[in-house]
């Protein structure tokens, strides 16, 4: 179902997606009868309150998390007990391509910025290169293991946040058992429903909001495809559009799409003349400010179609640049007398 994560809860509450039953895992109730939704607040509260039957699996290994994560045991139709580990996901290894992408993304982040990022190699690499920054904040739909090292480095203080200052704001987390222990009773990390965390106007309340998301392909006008490979659906829309929109509206905000320049062992360019047949545009060309690959940073904000095409060719893999230039010249986006593609971006540190 194509839907923005910020709007998912409303599908339950307005009856668009009626729920017969909701099954959620919660922490044991406290002395007042309140259970915590723990690592998965996101749409769980809405599901429980709008389902005909709500069943709680009470698991003592579910962390108690701060924020708007609590629900009274009386709201459940039935409860069962299960003492079992939460599903753990280990952080992927960072390769040389991802390492360079992380370095370039980190160049776009200024001290005092607030960050949103997902799970995977690129966020992990980026956070690695932000550990010497100062007074960064986090407002992100999800957290992964990579937050623990950057918090330990002292780079995350949340002092400069202009929305929930002093707090990390999120709606769910996915990672290792170490991460789940880290968020347990942690007063500096607050979990709220996705309808609140992902609401673009709330995101925009953070000055200098930096959203870091990825893509499957980007065309030469800046259109981003993130949920499908042609006619094959790869994932949902998730929160990308919410955070790109919020960062676009933020004072000093920067929506960033970061991705490797190729796929399938460098046989396919992710930067393409036009999106594949059957694919859908996840993020429009008007929302994205930067596209980052291992070959550099393409700055798109305020650029014409011609300028965008040349910027994106510059950060494409070298073996595809001539083909991309030839394709855009067919559409007269770039004049025929332009025979060369742009100069490569200098090496890091040059």
N, C-alpha and C positions, 0 to 999 in steps of 0.2 A: 504494500500500500504506500504509494508516494505521499509522504507527509513530512513536514518539518517537525523536529523533535519538540520544539516549543509548543506545538499545537496538538501533540499526541494525546495529552490528558483530556483536552476538550472533546475529543472523539468519544471518550467514555462518558463524560459528564452531560453532553447534549444528546446522547442516545444514538449517535451516528454508528458507533460500534458497540452495541449492547453486550454486556458481559453476563453470562450465566454464573460463572464462578471465577474467583481469583485465588491463587495459591501463592503465598509469599513466605519467605524465610525471615524470621525476626529473632532478636535477642530475647532471653528470658525477661519477664516483666520485673520492674523494680518494685520497691515497697509501696508505690502508689498505683501499680498496675499498668505502667507504661512500658511497652516494648519499643525497641529501636529497629528501624528498617535497615540499619547498618550501612553496608557498602552499596546498597541499591535503593536510593530514595526515588530518583528519576520519575517514573510514572507509577510506582507501586502504590503510593497513597491514593491516587485517583482510582486505580484499579480496585482497591479494597473498598472504597467508599461508594463505588458505582456498580459493583457486582451484586447479583442476587444472593450469592453465597460467597463468603470470604473465609478462607481457611488459612490458619497460621501454622507454619512449621517452626516450632521453637527450638532453636539451635544455640547452645551455650558458646559455640565457637564463632557466632556472628558478633562482630564488634558493636559496641554502643558508640554511635557517632553523634556529634553535636549538630545544632541547627534545627531544621524543621523535619526531624527524622522520627519523631515519636508518635505512636498510635496506641490507644488504650486497648487492653485485651478484651474489653467488653464489645468492641466493634467487630470481633470475629464470630462467625457462626460456629466454628469448631477449631480446636487446636490439637496438634499432634507434636510429639517430641522426637527429636533426632539429633544425636550428638555426632557430627561428622565434619571433616574439614571442608572449607569453602573451596570451590574450584580455583586452582592457582594457575597463573600464566606467567611463564618466565620471560624476562626481557630478551628480545632478539639481539644477536651479535651485530655490532656496527661494522660495516665494511668500508673500504676506502672511498667509494662513491658517496655513501651516506655521510661519511666524515666531512667531506668537502661541502656538501649541501648544508650540513649543520653549521659549518664555519661561516658560510655566506649569510645564512638566515640570522645568525648571531650579530653580524655586522649591522643589521637593520634595527636592532633592539637597543634603545637608549636606556640609561639608568633611570629608574623610577617608573618604567613601563609596567603595564599589567598584561599577563600572558594567558592565552588559551592554546591548548595543544591536545593532540590525541594520543593514541597508543602506537608504538612501532619504532622503527629504527631512526627515522628523521627527528621526531621529538626528542628521543634519547640523545642523539648527537648534538642537537641544538642546545639542550639544557647543559650538556657537558661544557660547551664553549661560552656559557653565560655565568659560570661560577665566579668570575671576577667582577661581574656587574654589581651595582649597588641598588638597594631599595626596590627590587622588583616585587611585583605582586602576582597573584594567580586568581583568575576567574575563569574556570574551565568546566565544561560539562562532565569531564572525567579526569581521573588522576591515575597515574601508573607508577611503577617502581622508580622511574627516573626523577621523581620529585624529591626523593629522600636525600640523594647526594647534594642536590643544589640547595636544599634547605640547610643541610649540615654545613655547606660552604659559607653560609651567612648572606648569600645574595638575595634570598627571599626574606623580606621583612614586612611587606604589605603596608608599610608606613605611608607610601605616596598614593595608595589607592583612594579614589574619590567616591567609591561605592563599597560599603562594608570594609572600611579601613581597618587594618590590623588583622584581617581574617583571610584565609584561603576559602574561596567559595566554589563548590562543586555539586554534582548531583549523583555521581556514582564513581566507583573505582574498580579497576581490574589489575591484578598483578600477583605477586607472590604472597606467601604467608607472612613474610616480613612486613609488607605493605599493610596488610590487614591488622597486624599488631600495632603498626605505626599510627593508624587512624583511630584506634580504640581509645575512647575517652580523651582524645586530643582536642583541647579547647580552641586551638588555633585553626582547625579545619572544620568548616560548617557545610553540611549537606542540606540541599533544598530541592524541591521538585524541579523537573526539567522546564516546566511552564514558567518558572521564576528565573532559573539560572540562564536559560536559553532565550529568554525574551529579549529581542534586539534592543528595545529601549532601555532595559536594565543594563545590558552589556555596554551600551553607549554611555552610561553614567560614569564609567571608568575612563578618565582621561588617558591618552596614550595607550589605548587598547590595541594589543598585537594579537591577531588571530593567525595561527599556523595550521594549515590544512594541506591535504594532498589531492592528487588527481590521477586518473587513468590516462587522460589525454587532454591537451589544450590546443585549440586551433589558433591560427595566426592572427585572429582578431581578438583573442583573449577569452573566448568561451571555454568554460571548464566542464569536463565530463568526469564525474566521480562515482557514479552508481551503476554504470553499465558498460559492457564491451559489445558495441553494436546492439544486436537484439537480445543479447544475454545479460540479464541483470546480475550484477556482481554484489551489490549491497543496497542498503536504503540511503535516503538522502541524509539522514542523521541530523547533526547540528551544524554542518558546514555553512549552510545559507544563513542560519541564525547568527552565527558569529562573524561571518563576512559582512553581513548587513550591519551588525552592531559596531564592529570595528570601523566600518566606513563612516558611521555617524559620530563616532567618538572624536573628541577634540584631540588632534595629533595621532589618531588611530591609523593602523596599517594592516589591511587584510593581505595575507601572504599565502600563496599556493607554492608548496615545495615538493619536488618530485625528481626522480632520476630522469635523465633525458631520453633513455631508451628502455625497452622491455625485451624479454625473450632473448637474453644473451646478446644484446646490442644489434638484433636483427630488425627491430621495429622502433621507429621514432615515436615518442610520446607527444612531441610537438608536431602537429599535422596541418596540412593546408586547410582541411575542413574536417569536421567531426565525422566519425564513421556512420554509415547508414544504419538506422535503427537506434542509435545512441541519443540520449537526451541531455540537454544542457542543465547541469546542476546549478552552477553559478554563472550569472550573466557577465558579459564582457565589460559592463559598466561598473561592476562592483570590485573587481580585483585590482589592487594597486601594484603588486609585485608577483612575478613568477620566478622561482629560484630553481636552478638545476646545479649539477656539479660543475657546470661551465660558467656560472655567474648569476647575476641578478638582472632580470628584465624589468625595467620600470615602466609601467603602463598608464599610470594616472595622468589624465590630461593629454594623452598622446592620440594622434590621428591613426587611422587604419594603416597607412603607410609606415608611420613611425613604430606602431605596435609590431607589425610584421617583421621589420628589421630588428627590433629589440629581441623578439622571440627567436628569430633565426640565429642571432648572436649566441644564445644560450642553448641552442640545439646541439646534438652531437655533430662533430665536424663532418662526418661522412654523409650526413643528410642535408647539410646546409645548401649546397648547390641545387639539389632537387627542390627544396622548399622555396628558394629564390625563383627558380624557373616557374614553379606553380603560381606564385603570387603575381608574377609578371603577366601570366595569362589573363588575369582578372584586372589588369591595369592598376592594381593597388600600388605597385612599384613600377616606375617608368622603365621602358625597354633599354634606355641608355645606361641604366644602373647594372653593370656587369658583375660587380663584386658584392659579396656579403660583408657585413660589418666585421671589424677587427675583433679578434678574441679578447675577452676580458683579461687583464693582467693576472699573473700568478698571485696567489694569496701572499701578502706581505711584500709585494713588489712596490 
